């Protein structure tokens, strides 16, 4: 399983005597990346929470990340884990974030329970989020992984592992809450309830998950505040409540597979986000095919994201306000499709050099996952080329 592989790759016990098992372990990971595009107006983002992105000049902030992790073995059945990660977030800040801080107890040989802060369980590679060494790409395809930018959940989970013939089976249940800072505002998930199931064996990994939660979104950017104030002032407060507030219902569905055996690497994943208010509903998918030749793995990827429902479908009889609503919907429409080629070279133990070239077509009717300082560029005129380079390491 991917979560097990991530822990095995990152695990590194502190030196101890040969006959004395270590109670402590320390490990880390990092990426130094550089990105440039063919467009100086639209900035490329690896996450929708990033407020700026590069144009034609190389930018090292988008994909660069550093993380450290420590674990302490408490008893025969319990341990604690702490992970801290720093990467580009809102307002271009690299503020270190605690992404793991949990106590785990092995109740039965097949059943463990964790309590505290854990990685969100929404995707196939969730447990390896930001550990780019584990995946072939410079970054996971944003058409899927931008659908749910939450990275940590505070709560409890239970993980049951067993075998079914040649396959290892994992069943996970999660309950908790999460919050996310955005430019001038906040997004919160409350009463998260997740059920995941995964299976692996003979080079094949399968994953499926379903999550429901209560959603709160407060847009704090000035254009949104101006629109909300105008709607409230003209008697359309009910529409303002559709754009900003508390009490929405949200669900998230994902399914994926990875085949990694002999020379072949095949990965595919689908995800869908549904929300009753405050944000758009959308779905995305990708497929990657790679062929390993020694330490070099070239690959191709096709990915797409589509909006299935806008933030609001309400209309108003005031042209200026209707224009504002249309811009609000369009600015939050991240639909795009990508055709990409790349190569990974494992040039040394625990080091990987990657290069990736993507042709991205934003829209229809939106910026895609790019960012622009001007509403006049909400409908890009053509495809955008993105060149990404990175070095990944685990230690």
N, C-alpha and C positions, 0 to 999 in steps of 0.2 A: 504494500500500500504506500501511497505517496507520503502520508504523514509519518509512517514508520521510516521510510527511506530518508526523509528530511532529518529526522532525529539521529539516525545512524551516521549520516554524512557529517552533521555538525558536531556530534558528540566527540569530546576530547578530554579525557580524564587528566587531572593534575598529576604530576609525578609522585609516585609512592613506592614503597617497597614492593618487590615482586610478589611476596606472599600476603600482602595486605590490600584488600579491596579499597578503592577510593570512595570516600563519602561525598566528595565534591567533584564537579566537572565544570569546565569553562570552554566556550567555543564562540565563534563569531563568523560574520560574513560581511561582504562588502562588494560594491560595484562602483567603478569610475566610468561614467558614460559621457558621450558627446553626441549632440544631435544638431542637424541643420536641415532647412527646408528650401524649397524653391520659391517661397512667398514671404515677402517682408511685412505683409499686412496681417496675416493670420498666424498666430503663435501655436506651435505644436505642444500638446500636453500628453503626459502619460497617465494623468488622473484628472477627473473633472473638478477636484478641489484645488488644483493649481490655477493661479490667477494670471500667470504670464507664461510665455513659451518662446522658443527661438524662431527666428526667420532664417535669412540666408547666412548668418554668422553662426559658427558652432557655439553651442551652449552646453556647459557641463552640469547644469543644475537639475535637469529634467529627470534623469535616471540614476544619478549617483545616490548611493545609500550606504550606511554603515550600521551594523547591528552586533550586539554582544549578548550572550546568553550564559547563565550560570544555573547549576542544579545542585541541590543538597539532598543526600539520602538520609532520611530521619530515622526510620525504623525498617524492619524487614518488609513492610508493606506500604510505606508512605515516603514521599519525596516532595520537594518544593522546586519550582522553576521560576526564574525571572529573566525576562528578555527586554532590552531597550533598543529602539531603532530610531535613527535620524534620517529623514529624507525630506524633500521639498513638499511643503504643504501650503495652506492659505497664506496670503500676504508674503509669499516667497520665503517663509520662515523654515529653518531646519531645526526646530525645537525638538529635542529628544522626547520620544514617547514610550511609555511602558506598554508593550504590546502583549506580554505574557507575565502573569504574576499569580500563580495558582498552586494549590496544595492538591496532590493526587494520592489516592488511597486505592490499593488493590484489594477489593472486597473478596473476589474469587479469582482463581487462575484465569478465567475468561472475562472477568468484569472489573473495570476500574471506574472510579468516580473522581471528577475534578471540581474544585470550587475556587473562584477568583476571576482573574482576567485571562481570557484565552483568545486565540485567533477566531474570527468569525468563520462559520462553517459553510459558506455559501457556494464555494466553487471547488472544483477538483483539486486545484493547487492551493487551497486556502492556507493550509498549515505551512506551506513553503512561500507564502507571500513575502516579497522583497528579497528572498534568497534566490537570486537570479541564476546562480550556479547550477541549480537543480533542473532548470528548464532550458530548452535549446535556443529560445529567442533572446533578444536584448531585453524585452519586456513581454509579459503575457499579452495576447491580443486585446487591445483596448475596447474593441467592439463588444466584447463580452465582459471583461473585468471592470469596465467603467459603469456597468449597470448597477453595481452595488459597491460604493466606495468605502463602506464601513470596514475597518480592519480588525477591531477587537470587540469582544462581548464580555460584559461583567455578569457572571451568573454561575450556573452549575451544568455539568454534562455527565453523561454516563456512556461508556464505550464498551461494547460486548464484542469479543473476538472469538471465532470458532473456525473449524474447517469443514468443508463440504466436498469430499473427494479430493481432487487436486487443487481446489480453490480455497484461499483464505478469505473469510467473510468478516466484515466489520459492520456493526449496527450502532448508530450514535443518536442520542437524544440530547437536545440543548434547550435550556430555558434561561433567559436573562434580559439584559438591556444594553443599549449602545448609544453613543453620541458622537457627533462629527461637527467640527467647526468648518464653516465656509466663510467666504469673504463677507464680513459684516453681519453674519447670521449663524444659525445653528440648525442642525437636523438631528432628530432623536428617534430611535426605535425603542419602544417599550413592549413588555410582555412578548419577547421573541420566543417562538416555539419552533424548533427545527427537528426534522427527522431525516437522517442520512443513512444510506446503505451503500456499501462498496464491496467489491470482490476482486481478487487478484490471483494470478497463477499463470505459469508458462509464458511470461512476458506480457500478459494482458491484464489491464486494470480497468474496471468499470466503476462508475460513480453515479449516484442519483440522490437528489435532495429536495426537500420542500420546506419552506419557512413561511410562517405568518407572524405579523407584528402590528402594533399600533404605531402610527407615524405622525410626528410633529415636524413642521418645517416653518422656519421664520426667515424670510428673505430680508437681509439688512442692507442690500446695495441701494444706492440712491434712486436709480430709475424705478425699482420696484416700490420703494417707499412713496415716490411721487404718484405712481399709478394707484396704489392702495388708498392714498389720501384722496385722490380725485374720485375714485369709486365710492368711497364712504361719503364724501361731500355731496355727491349727486344722487344719493338714494340707492346706490347699488352695492350696499354693504354685504349682501349675500354672495355676490360675485367675488368681492374682496376676500371673503371667508374661504372661497375655493382656492385662492392663491396662497394664502398665508394663515397658519394657525395650528390647532391641535385636533386630534381625534380622528385622523384618517385611518383607513384600514389598508394594509399592504401585504402582498405575498410575493414570494420569490421561488422560482422553480429552476433547477439545473440538472443536467445530465451530461456525462462525458465518458470518453474512453481513451486509453493509451495502449498502443502495442509497441513494445520495445524488445526486439529479439533479433539475434544475429546482426545483420546490417541494417535492418529496417526500423524506422521510427515513424509511427502514425499516431496523430493526436487529433481528437475532435471534441468539441464541447458546445452545448446549447444552454442558454439561460434566458429567463423571462421575468420581468418586473411588472407587477400590476399594483396600481395605487388608486384609491377612490378620490383623493384630492391632493393638491399642493405640488406634485411633480407629475411628469408624464409617465405613461406606461410604455414599455418598449421591450424588444427581444433582440437577441444577437446570437451569432454562432460563428465558429471558425473551423477550418480543417488544415492541418499541417502534415506534410509528408517529407521525411528526411531519409538519407541513405548514408550510413556511417562507413567511412574508408579509413581505417586506422584511427588516428586521433582527430580526424576532420569529419564534420557532419554538415554537408550542404542541405538546405531545406527550402521548401516553398510553402506559402500560406495564403489562403483566401479567407477573408473575414467580412462580416456584414452586421450592421445594426439597423433596425427599423423601429420607428415609433408606431405603437398600436393605438394610442389614445393621447390627445394633447392634455396639458395641465388643466385647461378648462375649455368646454365647448359652448359656453354661454356667450351671448352677444348683447350689445347695448345700442340704442338708437342714436347715440352721439358719435359722429364720425371720428373725432379726435380721440375719444376714449376707446372706440373699437380699434383704431390703429394701435393704441397702446397695448390692448389685449393681444392683438396679432403679433406685435413685436415680442411681448412677454412669452407667448407660446413658441415663437420661432427661435428665440435666443436660448431656449431650453430643449430644443430638438437636436439631439446628438447623432442623428442618423448619418451613416457613411458606410462605404465599402472600401476594402483594401486588398490589393494584390501585392504580395511581398516575396522577396527572395533573400536568403541569408546563408551564413556559414558560421559554424562554431569550430574552434580549434582548441583542443585541450593540450596546450603546449607545455604544461608542467603539472605535477601533482597538485591538485586543489586549485588550479588556475585555468581559466578559460577566456579566450579572446573571441569576440563576436563582431560580425559586421552584418548589417541588415539594410536593404533598400526597399522602401514601400512606395507604391503609387496609391494615393488616397483620394477618393472622390467624395467630398462632403455632400450631404443632402440626401434626398431632395428637400428643398426649402429649409435650409438651416446651415449652421457653421460646421456641422459634425462635432467632433470632440476638440476642435481648435478653439482658440479664444481670440477676440478682436476688441480693440478699444472703441470701435465705432459701429453703431447699428447699421450704417450704410453698407457694411460688408456681410450682411447676414445671408446673402445668396452668392457664394463663390462662383466665379466664372468658369472654372475648369479644375482638372485634377492637380494635386499638390504632391511633389516628390519629397520624400523624407529619407535622409541618410543617417543611420545610427551606428555608432561604434561603442564598444564597451569591453572592460576587463572585469571578470568576476573572480572572487576568491572566497574560499571557506577555510577556517583555521580553528 
